[in-house]
Amino acid sequence: MHQAFDLKKMNDIILCMKQGADELKEIGSDFPALDRNLVRIRASLKMLEINISDAIESNSQTE
């Protein structure tokens, strides 16, 4: 069974999440725990971004 995914929408949401993390970093720059957790969040978002961009690229090659 093959399930279709809206990769563009996923990518758009990931980009919004990255923007949110950047905004939090700006307004919470003096909050060490927030800063440490945002490093982890950004790393996880980067991995998602890589996965989705690979899927988008693979999908565009098959079309």
N, CA, C, O and CB atoms as a CASP TS submission, in Angstrom:
PFRMAT TS
TARGET T0000
AUTHOR 0000-0000-0000
METHOD Language model
MODEL 1
PARENT N/A
ATOM      1  N   MET     1       0.852  -1.171   0.000  1.00  0.00           N
ATOM      2  CA  MET     1       0.000   0.000   0.000  1.00  0.00           C
ATOM      3  C   MET     1       0.904   1.242   0.000  1.00  0.00           C
ATOM      4  O   MET     1       1.788   1.381   0.845  1.00  0.00           O
ATOM      5  CB  MET     1      -0.973  -0.007   1.233  1.00  0.00           C
ATOM      6  N   HIS     2       0.666   2.130  -0.953  1.00  0.00           N
ATOM      7  CA  HIS     2       1.461   3.356  -1.092  1.00  0.00           C
ATOM      8  C   HIS     2       0.644   4.544  -0.602  1.00  0.00           C
ATOM      9  O   HIS     2      -0.488   4.750  -1.039  1.00  0.00           O
ATOM     10  CB  HIS     2       1.907   3.571  -2.569  1.00  0.00           C
ATOM     11  N   GLN     3       1.218   5.319   0.302  1.00  0.00           N
ATOM     12  CA  GLN     3       0.538   6.483   0.843  1.00  0.00           C
ATOM     13  C   GLN     3       1.178   7.733   0.270  1.00  0.00           C
ATOM     14  O   GLN     3       2.400   7.880   0.295  1.00  0.00           O
ATOM     15  CB  GLN     3       0.589   6.494   2.388  1.00  0.00           C
ATOM     16  N   ALA     4       0.356   8.633  -0.246  1.00  0.00           N
ATOM     17  CA  ALA     4       0.860   9.886  -0.819  1.00  0.00           C
ATOM     18  C   ALA     4       1.051  10.913   0.297  1.00  0.00           C
ATOM     19  O   ALA     4       0.223  11.030   1.201  1.00  0.00           O
ATOM     20  CB  ALA     4      -0.114  10.433  -1.912  1.00  0.00           C
ATOM     21  N   PHE     5       2.150  11.649   0.217  1.00  0.00           N
ATOM     22  CA  PHE     5       2.441  12.690   1.193  1.00  0.00           C
ATOM     23  C   PHE     5       2.547  14.023   0.472  1.00  0.00           C
ATOM     24  O   PHE     5       3.001  14.086  -0.670  1.00  0.00           O
ATOM     25  CB  PHE     5       3.744  12.378   1.975  1.00  0.00           C
ATOM     26  N   ASP     6       2.129  15.073   1.136  1.00  0.00           N
ATOM     27  CA  ASP     6       2.271  16.422   0.592  1.00  0.00           C
ATOM     28  C   ASP     6       3.630  16.953   1.055  1.00  0.00           C
ATOM     29  O   ASP     6       3.734  17.631   2.076  1.00  0.00           O
ATOM     30  CB  ASP     6       1.086  17.369   1.057  1.00  0.00           C
ATOM     31  N   LEU     7       4.661  16.630   0.282  1.00  0.00           N
ATOM     32  CA  LEU     7       6.029  16.977   0.668  1.00  0.00           C
ATOM     33  C   LEU     7       6.243  18.484   0.716  1.00  0.00           C
ATOM     34  O   LEU     7       6.967  18.978   1.580  1.00  0.00           O
ATOM     35  CB  LEU     7       7.020  16.351  -0.298  1.00  0.00           C
ATOM     36  N   LYS     8       5.626  19.214  -0.195  1.00  0.00           N
ATOM     37  CA  LYS     8       5.785  20.668  -0.196  1.00  0.00           C
ATOM     38  C   LYS     8       5.224  21.261   1.090  1.00  0.00           C
ATOM     39  O   LYS     8       5.844  22.131   1.701  1.00  0.00           O
ATOM     40  CB  LYS     8       5.089  21.291  -1.422  1.00  0.00           C
ATOM     41  N   LYS     9       4.059  20.792   1.493  1.00  0.00           N
ATOM     42  CA  LYS     9       3.460  21.307   2.731  1.00  0.00           C
ATOM     43  C   LYS     9       4.334  20.948   3.932  1.00  0.00           C
ATOM     44  O   LYS     9       4.526  21.772   4.826  1.00  0.00           O
ATOM     45  CB  LYS     9       2.029  20.743   2.922  1.00  0.00           C
ATOM     46  N   MET    10       4.863  19.727   3.956  1.00  0.00           N
ATOM     47  CA  MET    10       5.760  19.330   5.043  1.00  0.00           C
ATOM     48  C   MET    10       6.973  20.245   5.095  1.00  0.00           C
ATOM     49  O   MET    10       7.379  20.693   6.167  1.00  0.00           O
ATOM     50  CB  MET    10       6.205  17.869   4.873  1.00  0.00           C
ATOM     51  N   ASN    11       7.545  20.518   3.934  1.00  0.00           N
ATOM     52  CA  ASN    11       8.711  21.383   3.852  1.00  0.00           C
ATOM     53  C   ASN    11       8.369  22.797   4.343  1.00  0.00           C
ATOM     54  O   ASN    11       9.149  23.413   5.069  1.00  0.00           O
ATOM     55  CB  ASN    11       9.242  21.428   2.406  1.00  0.00           C
ATOM     56  N   ASP    12       7.205  23.299   3.945  1.00  0.00           N
ATOM     57  CA  ASP    12       6.775  24.634   4.381  1.00  0.00           C
ATOM     58  C   ASP    12       6.633  24.703   5.900  1.00  0.00           C
ATOM     59  O   ASP    12       7.019  25.695   6.518  1.00  0.00           O
ATOM     60  CB  ASP    12       5.443  25.011   3.713  1.00  0.00           C
ATOM     61  N   ILE    13       6.081  23.657   6.495  1.00  0.00           N
ATOM     62  CA  ILE    13       5.905  23.626   7.955  1.00  0.00           C
ATOM     63  C   ILE    13       7.258  23.576   8.656  1.00  0.00           C
ATOM     64  O   ILE    13       7.461  24.250   9.665  1.00  0.00           O
ATOM     65  CB  ILE    13       5.043  22.413   8.376  1.00  0.00           C
ATOM     66  N   ILE    14       8.181  22.779   8.124  1.00  0.00           N
ATOM     67  CA  ILE    14       9.527  22.707   8.707  1.00  0.00           C
ATOM     68  C   ILE    14      10.193  24.074   8.665  1.00  0.00           C
ATOM     69  O   ILE    14      10.835  24.485   9.632  1.00  0.00           O
ATOM     70  CB  ILE    14      10.395  21.667   7.961  1.00  0.00           C
ATOM     71  N   LEU    15      10.042  24.781   7.545  1.00  0.00           N
ATOM     72  CA  LEU    15      10.626  26.124   7.434  1.00  0.00           C
ATOM     73  C   LEU    15      10.004  27.086   8.455  1.00  0.00           C
ATOM     74  O   LEU    15      10.703  27.918   9.033  1.00  0.00           O
ATOM     75  CB  LEU    15      10.433  26.673   6.004  1.00  0.00           C
ATOM     76  N   CYS    16       8.702  26.969   8.671  1.00  0.00           N
ATOM     77  CA  CYS    16       8.033  27.795   9.689  1.00  0.00           C
ATOM     78  C   CYS    16       8.553  27.461  11.086  1.00  0.00           C
ATOM     79  O   CYS    16       8.746  28.355  11.910  1.00  0.00           O
ATOM     80  CB  CYS    16       6.502  27.591   9.633  1.00  0.00           C
ATOM     81  N   MET    17       8.778  26.183  11.349  1.00  0.00           N
ATOM     82  CA  MET    17       9.297  25.769  12.646  1.00  0.00           C
ATOM     83  C   MET    17      10.705  26.319  12.858  1.00  0.00           C
ATOM     84  O   MET    17      11.049  26.752  13.958  1.00  0.00           O
ATOM     85  CB  MET    17       9.298  24.235  12.761  1.00  0.00           C
ATOM     86  N   LYS    18      11.525  26.301  11.793  1.00  0.00           N
ATOM     87  CA  LYS    18      12.872  26.868  11.889  1.00  0.00           C
ATOM     88  C   LYS    18      12.797  28.368  12.183  1.00  0.00           C
ATOM     89  O   LYS    18      13.566  28.890  12.990  1.00  0.00           O
ATOM     90  CB  LYS    18      13.666  26.613  10.582  1.00  0.00           C
ATOM     91  N   GLN    19      11.876  29.045  11.532  1.00  0.00           N
ATOM     92  CA  GLN    19      11.700  30.475  11.767  1.00  0.00           C
ATOM     93  C   GLN    19      11.276  30.720  13.209  1.00  0.00           C
ATOM     94  O   GLN    19      11.770  31.649  13.846  1.00  0.00           O
ATOM     95  CB  GLN    19      10.661  31.065  10.793  1.00  0.00           C
ATOM     96  N   GLY    20      10.372  29.903  13.729  1.00  0.00           N
ATOM     97  CA  GLY    20       9.938  30.024  15.115  1.00  0.00           C
ATOM     98  C   GLY    20      11.084  29.811  16.088  1.00  0.00           C
ATOM     99  O   GLY    20      11.206  30.527  17.082  1.00  0.00           O
ATOM    100  N   ALA    21      11.925  28.822  15.799  1.00  0.00           N
ATOM    101  CA  ALA    21      13.087  28.567  16.650  1.00  0.00           C
ATOM    102  C   ALA    21      14.044  29.757  16.619  1.00  0.00           C
ATOM    103  O   ALA    21      14.609  30.128  17.648  1.00  0.00           O
ATOM    104  CB  ALA    21      13.814  27.283  16.203  1.00  0.00           C
ATOM    105  N   ASP    22      14.226  30.352  15.445  1.00  0.00           N
ATOM    106  CA  ASP    22      15.095  31.530  15.333  1.00  0.00           C
ATOM    107  C   ASP    22      14.535  32.707  16.136  1.00  0.00           C
ATOM    108  O   ASP    22      15.283  33.432  16.793  1.00  0.00           O
ATOM    109  CB  ASP    22      15.262  31.932  13.854  1.00  0.00           C
ATOM    110  N   GLU    23      13.224  32.887  16.078  1.00  0.00           N
ATOM    111  CA  GLU    23      12.591  33.974  16.834  1.00  0.00           C
ATOM    112  C   GLU    23      12.743  33.748  18.331  1.00  0.00           C
ATOM    113  O   GLU    23      13.043  34.681  19.076  1.00  0.00           O
ATOM    114  CB  GLU    23      11.101  34.095  16.468  1.00  0.00           C
ATOM    115  N   LEU    24      12.538  32.511  18.772  1.00  0.00           N
ATOM    116  CA  LEU    24      12.728  32.193  20.188  1.00  0.00           C
ATOM    117  C   LEU    24      14.156  32.472  20.631  1.00  0.00           C
ATOM    118  O   LEU    24      14.386  32.980  21.729  1.00  0.00           O
ATOM    119  CB  LEU    24      12.376  30.733  20.457  1.00  0.00           C
ATOM    120  N   LYS    25      15.109  32.139  19.777  1.00  0.00           N
ATOM    121  CA  LYS    25      16.519  32.368  20.102  1.00  0.00           C
ATOM    122  C   LYS    25      16.787  33.866  20.293  1.00  0.00           C
ATOM    123  O   LYS    25      17.531  34.263  21.189  1.00  0.00           O
ATOM    124  CB  LYS    25      17.434  31.794  18.989  1.00  0.00           C
ATOM    125  N   GLU    26      16.177  34.679  19.449  1.00  0.00           N
ATOM    126  CA  GLU    26      16.359  36.128  19.543  1.00  0.00           C
ATOM    127  C   GLU    26      15.776  36.681  20.844  1.00  0.00           C
ATOM    128  O   GLU    26      16.432  37.451  21.547  1.00  0.00           O
ATOM    129  CB  GLU    26      15.710  36.822  18.343  1.00  0.00           C
ATOM    130  N   ILE    27      14.554  36.289  21.156  1.00  0.00           N
ATOM    131  CA  ILE    27      13.901  36.894  22.322  1.00  0.00           C
ATOM    132  C   ILE    27      14.333  36.247  23.640  1.00  0.00           C
ATOM    133  O   ILE    27      14.146  36.830  24.708  1.00  0.00           O
ATOM    134  CB  ILE    27      12.393  36.792  22.179  1.00  0.00           C
ATOM    135  N   GLY    28      14.908  35.052  23.567  1.00  0.00           N
ATOM    136  CA  GLY    28      15.326  34.365  24.783  1.00  0.00           C
ATOM    137  C   GLY    28      16.819  34.186  24.877  1.00  0.00           C
ATOM    138  O   GLY    28      17.298  33.210  25.453  1.00  0.00           O
ATOM    139  N   SER    29      17.560  35.122  24.315  1.00  0.00           N
ATOM    140  CA  SER    29      19.019  34.962  24.246  1.00  0.00           C
ATOM    141  C   SER    29      19.687  34.875  25.621  1.00  0.00           C
ATOM    142  O   SER    29      20.776  34.314  25.740  1.00  0.00           O
ATOM    143  CB  SER    29      19.619  36.113  23.475  1.00  0.00           C
ATOM    144  N   ASP    30      19.051  35.420  26.652  1.00  0.00           N
ATOM    145  CA  ASP    30      19.630  35.378  27.994  1.00  0.00           C
ATOM    146  C   ASP    30      19.089  34.220  28.835  1.00  0.00           C
ATOM    147  O   ASP    30      19.284  34.187  30.050  1.00  0.00           O
ATOM    148  CB  ASP    30      19.367  36.687  28.706  1.00  0.00           C
ATOM    149  N   PHE    31      18.417  33.282  28.192  1.00  0.00           N
ATOM    150  CA  PHE    31      17.810  32.153  28.884  1.00  0.00           C
ATOM    151  C   PHE    31      18.574  30.890  28.467  1.00  0.00           C
ATOM    152  O   PHE    31      18.257  30.284  27.444  1.00  0.00           O
ATOM    153  CB  PHE    31      16.268  32.033  28.553  1.00  0.00           C
ATOM    154  N   PRO    32      19.589  30.490  29.265  1.00  0.00           N
ATOM    155  CA  PRO    32      20.493  29.394  28.863  1.00  0.00           C
ATOM    156  C   PRO    32      19.798  28.071  28.527  1.00  0.00           C
ATOM    157  O   PRO    32      20.184  27.406  27.566  1.00  0.00           O
ATOM    158  CB  PRO    32      21.476  29.146  29.957  1.00  0.00           C
ATOM    159  N   ALA    33      18.795  27.685  29.291  1.00  0.00           N
ATOM    160  CA  ALA    33      18.114  26.410  29.023  1.00  0.00           C
ATOM    161  C   ALA    33      17.403  26.461  27.679  1.00  0.00           C
ATOM    162  O   ALA    33      17.410  25.484  26.930  1.00  0.00           O
ATOM    163  CB  ALA    33      17.104  26.080  30.146  1.00  0.00           C
ATOM    164  N   LEU    34      16.802  27.578  27.378  1.00  0.00           N
ATOM    165  CA  LEU    34      16.137  27.751  26.094  1.00  0.00           C
ATOM    166  C   LEU    34      17.150  27.647  24.960  1.00  0.00           C
ATOM    167  O   LEU    34      16.912  26.974  23.957  1.00  0.00           O
ATOM    168  CB  LEU    34      15.402  29.103  26.039  1.00  0.00           C
ATOM    169  N   ASP    35      18.270  28.315  25.130  1.00  0.00           N
ATOM    170  CA  ASP    35      19.310  28.288  24.107  1.00  0.00           C
ATOM    171  C   ASP    35      19.808  26.866  23.850  1.00  0.00           C
ATOM    172  O   ASP    35      19.954  26.461  22.696  1.00  0.00           O
ATOM    173  CB  ASP    35      20.474  29.182  24.519  1.00  0.00           C
ATOM    174  N   ARG    36      20.066  26.112  24.907  1.00  0.00           N
ATOM    175  CA  ARG    36      20.548  24.730  24.751  1.00  0.00           C
ATOM    176  C   ARG    36      19.507  23.854  24.050  1.00  0.00           C
ATOM    177  O   ARG    36      19.848  23.043  23.189  1.00  0.00           O
ATOM    178  CB  ARG    36      20.899  24.127  26.126  1.00  0.00           C
ATOM    179  N   ASN    37      18.246  24.023  24.422  1.00  0.00           N
ATOM    180  CA  ASN    37      17.197  23.218  23.803  1.00  0.00           C
ATOM    181  C   ASN    37      16.960  23.618  22.352  1.00  0.00           C
ATOM    182  O   ASN    37      16.632  22.772  21.520  1.00  0.00           O
ATOM    183  CB  ASN    37      15.904  23.345  24.591  1.00  0.00           C
ATOM    184  N   LEU    38      17.122  24.883  22.050  1.00  0.00           N
ATOM    185  CA  LEU    38      16.953  25.321  20.667  1.00  0.00           C
ATOM    186  C   LEU    38      18.046  24.749  19.763  1.00  0.00           C
ATOM    187  O   LEU    38      17.807  24.505  18.580  1.00  0.00           O
ATOM    188  CB  LEU    38      16.958  26.849  20.594  1.00  0.00           C
ATOM    189  N   VAL    39      19.223  24.538  20.303  1.00  0.00           N
ATOM    190  CA  VAL    39      20.285  23.894  19.523  1.00  0.00           C
ATOM    191  C   VAL    39      19.823  22.491  19.124  1.00  0.00           C
ATOM    192  O   VAL    39      20.002  22.077  17.979  1.00  0.00           O
ATOM    193  CB  VAL    39      21.627  23.829  20.336  1.00  0.00           C
ATOM    194  N   ARG    40      19.238  21.773  20.059  1.00  0.00           N
ATOM    195  CA  ARG    40      18.743  20.422  19.767  1.00  0.00           C
ATOM    196  C   ARG    40      17.576  20.458  18.780  1.00  0.00           C
ATOM    197  O   ARG    40      17.501  19.651  17.854  1.00  0.00           O
ATOM    198  CB  ARG    40      18.309  19.721  21.063  1.00  0.00           C
ATOM    199  N   ILE    41      16.676  21.404  18.997  1.00  0.00           N
ATOM    200  CA  ILE    41      15.516  21.539  18.108  1.00  0.00           C
ATOM    201  C   ILE    41      15.980  21.841  16.691  1.00  0.00           C
ATOM    202  O   ILE    41      15.489  21.237  15.737  1.00  0.00           O
ATOM    203  CB  ILE    41      14.563  22.651  18.610  1.00  0.00           C
ATOM    204  N   ARG    42      16.924  22.772  16.544  1.00  0.00           N
ATOM    205  CA  ARG    42      17.426  23.130  15.209  1.00  0.00           C
ATOM    206  C   ARG    42      18.103  21.930  14.542  1.00  0.00           C
ATOM    207  O   ARG    42      17.970  21.740  13.333  1.00  0.00           O
ATOM    208  CB  ARG    42      18.417  24.314  15.303  1.00  0.00           C
ATOM    209  N   ALA    43      18.818  21.131  15.310  1.00  0.00           N
ATOM    210  CA  ALA    43      19.461  19.941  14.743  1.00  0.00           C
ATOM    211  C   ALA    43      18.406  18.951  14.245  1.00  0.00           C
ATOM    212  O   ALA    43      18.551  18.371  13.169  1.00  0.00           O
ATOM    213  CB  ALA    43      20.379  19.264  15.793  1.00  0.00           C
ATOM    214  N   SER    44      17.362  18.766  15.018  1.00  0.00           N
ATOM    215  CA  SER    44      16.285  17.862  14.603  1.00  0.00           C
ATOM    216  C   SER    44      15.567  18.392  13.370  1.00  0.00           C
ATOM    217  O   SER    44      15.239  17.631  12.459  1.00  0.00           O
ATOM    218  CB  SER    44      15.282  17.662  15.745  1.00  0.00           C
ATOM    219  N   LEU    45      15.327  19.693  13.345  1.00  0.00           N
ATOM    220  CA  LEU    45      14.678  20.295  12.182  1.00  0.00           C
ATOM    221  C   LEU    45      15.557  20.176  10.937  1.00  0.00           C
ATOM    222  O   LEU    45      15.052  19.976   9.833  1.00  0.00           O
ATOM    223  CB  LEU    45      14.352  21.767  12.458  1.00  0.00           C
ATOM    224  N   LYS    46      16.850  20.297  11.115  1.00  0.00           N
ATOM    225  CA  LYS    46      17.776  20.144   9.985  1.00  0.00           C
ATOM    226  C   LYS    46      17.686  18.730   9.413  1.00  0.00           C
ATOM    227  O   LYS    46      17.684  18.550   8.195  1.00  0.00           O
ATOM    228  CB  LYS    46      19.230  20.455  10.422  1.00  0.00           C
ATOM    229  N   MET    47      17.614  17.739  10.282  1.00  0.00           N
ATOM    230  CA  MET    47      17.481  16.361   9.817  1.00  0.00           C
ATOM    231  C   MET    47      16.158  16.166   9.068  1.00  0.00           C
ATOM    232  O   MET    47      16.124  15.502   8.032  1.00  0.00           O
ATOM    233  CB  MET    47      17.573  15.383  11.005  1.00  0.00           C
ATOM    234  N   LEU    48      15.080  16.738   9.586  1.00  0.00           N
ATOM    235  CA  LEU    48      13.798  16.654   8.884  1.00  0.00           C
ATOM    236  C   LEU    48      13.889  17.336   7.522  1.00  0.00           C
ATOM    237  O   LEU    48      13.394  16.822   6.519  1.00  0.00           O
ATOM    238  CB  LEU    48      12.674  17.292   9.726  1.00  0.00           C
ATOM    239  N   GLU    49      14.521  18.488   7.507  1.00  0.00           N
ATOM    240  CA  GLU    49      14.666  19.237   6.264  1.00  0.00           C
ATOM    241  C   GLU    49      15.449  18.417   5.228  1.00  0.00           C
ATOM    242  O   GLU    49      15.075  18.373   4.057  1.00  0.00           O
ATOM    243  CB  GLU    49      15.371  20.587   6.530  1.00  0.00           C
ATOM    244  N   ILE    50      16.522  17.779   5.662  1.00  0.00           N
ATOM    245  CA  ILE    50      17.315  16.938   4.764  1.00  0.00           C
ATOM    246  C   ILE    50      16.472  15.779   4.244  1.00  0.00           C
ATOM    247  O   ILE    50      16.497  15.476   3.051  1.00  0.00           O
ATOM    248  CB  ILE    50      18.573  16.406   5.484  1.00  0.00           C
ATOM    249  N   ASN    51      15.733  15.136   5.128  1.00  0.00           N
ATOM    250  CA  ASN    51      14.895  14.009   4.721  1.00  0.00           C
ATOM    251  C   ASN    51      13.839  14.432   3.708  1.00  0.00           C
ATOM    252  O   ASN    51      13.626  13.754   2.702  1.00  0.00           O
ATOM    253  CB  ASN    51      14.226  13.385   5.936  1.00  0.00           C
ATOM    254  N   ILE    52      13.185  15.545   3.977  1.00  0.00           N
ATOM    255  CA  ILE    52      12.112  16.014   3.085  1.00  0.00           C
ATOM    256  C   ILE    52      12.686  16.488   1.758  1.00  0.00           C
ATOM    257  O   ILE    52      12.128  16.192   0.702  1.00  0.00           O
ATOM    258  CB  ILE    52      11.310  17.152   3.749  1.00  0.00           C
ATOM    259  N   SER    53      13.798  17.222   1.800  1.00  0.00           N
ATOM    260  CA  SER    53      14.373  17.702   0.539  1.00  0.00           C
ATOM    261  C   SER    53      14.830  16.521  -0.314  1.00  0.00           C
ATOM    262  O   SER    53      14.694  16.560  -1.537  1.00  0.00           O
ATOM    263  CB  SER    53      15.559  18.663   0.808  1.00  0.00           C
ATOM    264  N   ASP    54      15.365  15.479   0.303  1.00  0.00           N
ATOM    265  CA  ASP    54      15.745  14.274  -0.440  1.00  0.00           C
ATOM    266  C   ASP    54      14.510  13.622  -1.070  1.00  0.00           C
ATOM    267  O   ASP    54      14.547  13.171  -2.215  1.00  0.00           O
ATOM    268  CB  ASP    54      16.468  13.267   0.490  1.00  0.00           C
ATOM    269  N   ALA    55      13.428  13.582  -0.309  1.00  0.00           N
ATOM    270  CA  ALA    55      12.196  12.980  -0.828  1.00  0.00           C
ATOM    271  C   ALA    55      11.624  13.822  -1.970  1.00  0.00           C
ATOM    272  O   ALA    55      11.134  13.275  -2.958  1.00  0.00           O
ATOM    273  CB  ALA    55      11.150  12.831   0.300  1.00  0.00           C
ATOM    274  N   ILE    56      11.684  15.132  -1.838  1.00  0.00           N
ATOM    275  CA  ILE    56      11.195  16.015  -2.909  1.00  0.00           C
ATOM    276  C   ILE    56      12.040  15.811  -4.160  1.00  0.00           C
ATOM    277  O   ILE    56      11.508  15.712  -5.265  1.00  0.00           O
ATOM    278  CB  ILE    56      11.230  17.510  -2.465  1.00  0.00           C
ATOM    279  N   GLU    57      13.350  15.749  -3.984  1.00  0.00           N
ATOM    280  CA  GLU    57      14.251  15.544  -5.119  1.00  0.00           C
ATOM    281  C   GLU    57      13.986  14.194  -5.781  1.00  0.00           C
ATOM    282  O   GLU    57      13.921  14.103  -7.007  1.00  0.00           O
ATOM    283  CB  GLU    57      15.720  15.634  -4.664  1.00  0.00           C
ATOM    284  N   SER    58      13.835  13.164  -4.983  1.00  0.00           N
ATOM    285  CA  SER    58      13.571  11.822  -5.505  1.00  0.00           C
ATOM    286  C   SER    58      12.232  11.800  -6.236  1.00  0.00           C
ATOM    287  O   SER    58      12.102  11.187  -7.296  1.00  0.00           O
ATOM    288  CB  SER    58      13.581  10.777  -4.362  1.00  0.00           C
ATOM    289  N   ASN    59      11.256  12.463  -5.669  1.00  0.00           N
ATOM    290  CA  ASN    59       9.917  12.510  -6.255  1.00  0.00           C
ATOM    291  C   ASN    59       9.947  13.260  -7.581  1.00  0.00           C
ATOM    292  O   ASN    59       9.271  12.852  -8.525  1.00  0.00           O
ATOM    293  CB  ASN    59       8.922  13.176  -5.286  1.00  0.00           C
ATOM    294  N   SER    60      10.706  14.335  -7.678  1.00  0.00           N
ATOM    295  CA  SER    60      10.757  15.114  -8.918  1.00  0.00           C
ATOM    296  C   SER    60      11.497  14.346 -10.015  1.00  0.00           C
ATOM    297  O   SER    60      11.222  14.551 -11.197  1.00  0.00           O
ATOM    298  CB  SER    60      11.438  16.474  -8.670  1.00  0.00           C
ATOM    299  N   GLN    61      12.421  13.475  -9.647  1.00  0.00           N
ATOM    300  CA  GLN    61      13.157  12.685 -10.638  1.00  0.00           C
ATOM    301  C   GLN    61      12.289  11.577 -11.237  1.00  0.00           C
ATOM    302  O   GLN    61      12.507  11.151 -12.372  1.00  0.00           O
ATOM    303  CB  GLN    61      14.408  12.076 -10.001  1.00  0.00           C
ATOM    304  N   THR    62      11.306  11.119 -10.467  1.00  0.00           N
ATOM    305  CA  THR    62      10.442  10.038 -10.959  1.00  0.00           C
ATOM    306  C   THR    62       9.308  10.579 -11.814  1.00  0.00           C
ATOM    307  O   THR    62       8.633   9.812 -12.502  1.00  0.00           O
ATOM    308  CB  THR    62       9.869   9.237  -9.788  1.00  0.00           C
ATOM    309  N   GLU    63       9.089  11.882 -11.783  1.00  0.00           N
ATOM    310  CA  GLU    63       7.987  12.458 -12.568  1.00  0.00           C
ATOM    311  C   GLU    63       8.399  12.793 -13.959  1.00  0.00           C
ATOM    312  O   GLU    63       7.586  13.285 -14.742  1.00  0.00           O
ATOM    313  CB  GLU    63       7.452  13.687 -11.908  1.00  0.00           C
TER
END
